């Protein structure tokens, strides 16, 4: 087993997998912290918290993408909550794409929120992106719908991305690629 890997091979699966229970729980943790940042920033006008939390998101996604998702802080915390539950393996290839989109979104919010500290004209785009981020995290947490995974499937279907060597395997086989 490699430390630097997005997912791992398990017996009976010819492709790398992640534990869906940990992924959903980590999305829930990120949703909660993102909600705290959004309420503080856009309801209470305390913008200073947004760059800190978005910086944490960027760090988490970078650790997951460049090292291994199991070392990402929200996944470590999530592991504590779901440790007694049976593992639910899902394909890692589409989650890597989704995490890459999460990195782009959180990095953009981070940069905009830094500008927001000095210039209130950045309020609307920052708020809009925060709402999109919260919606995506909520869909993952509450319904097991990984929008990034769906975008990955769509990009393959219209041939924007090559068909993966590894089989995408989403919750309920919802992203099978023909």
Buried (B, 14 or more C-beta within 10 A) or exposed (E): EEEEBBBBBEEEBEBBBBBBBBBBBBBBBBBEBBBEBBEBBBEEEEBEBBBEBBBBBBEBBBBBBEBBBBBBBBBBBBBEBBEEEEEBBBBBBBBBBBBBBBBEBBBBBBBBBBBBEEEEEBBEBBBEBBEEBBEBBBBBBEEBBBBBBBBBBEEBEEEEBEEBEBBBBBBEEBBEBE
